[in-house]
Amino acid sequence: EHYGPKPNPAVADIIRQGTLFSEVIAAGGTAALLSPYPQAYFDAIQSGKRLYSAVPLAANSAGIPLMGANELRNGRAVSPGFTGQGWRDMLGYTDIPLITLPEAGQKIAAIAQQYTFSFFEHWPSDRSGHRGTLANAARHLEMLDTVIGALLTHWDNRGLLIITSDHGNIEAKNHRQHTTNPVPTILAGANAAQYIHQLHNLTDIAKIVRQALQLPT
């Protein structure tokens, strides 16, 4: 059961009971959500004017601090829009360093491998699916291709990399809803060939991560 971009109370309770973030921490590992949030987001959460979406709720419930502008400035996080331009233009953080798309892919690879389990959330593709034209969606996918190419080039094969989505929508511009189409999924790095045969749907992702990190299954 789910509605809108935020988990309803029943789903939120399930998330608080435990996720991959909390399982990694309980096993003595380290985990991080690499997508940062502006101060206005934290203020809105604190005031009760905004609710966590599923991924930051999962990280927060595991006791993992969410990253913000300082981490983005210091190169310890990567903007969901990759370059940092949106933080300057839309959020007023004019001191955020700008990086190129290939640099973003390289940086995600470098930061991710500092932790036992890392999660990077790229939500702007969802917005491109709900709004805009097919041409805009195509440009967004070309941008994403550049970042993913750099990420794969710089990935250390000692770790398992999984790139996927929880739903489709950018491929169907005749409506603004999510689709049930199969989504592309990339597995790369350590034992990727072993795990790819176990992947049939979205629910298999967590099972594969648990195996890769030797967590209880």
ZIFENGI-V969763 format. One record per run of one state. SS is the DSSP state (@ for helix, = for strand, . for the rest). FROM is the first residue (numbers start at 1). TO is the last residue. If there is no record, write none. Layout:
SS_FROM_TO / SS_FROM_TO
This chain:
._1_8 / @_9_17 / ._18_19 / @_20_26 / ._27_30 / =_31_33 / ._34_38 / @_39_47 / ._48_53 / @_54_61 / ._62_68 / @_69_73 / ._74_84 / @_85_89 / ._90_100 / @_101_112 / ._113_116 / =_117_119 / ._120_123 / @_124_130 / ._131_133 / @_134_154 / ._155_159 / =_160_163 / ._164_167 / =_168_168 / ._169_178 / =_179_179 / ._180_185 / =_186_189 / ._190_191 / @_192_196 / ._197_203 / @_204_212 / ._213_217
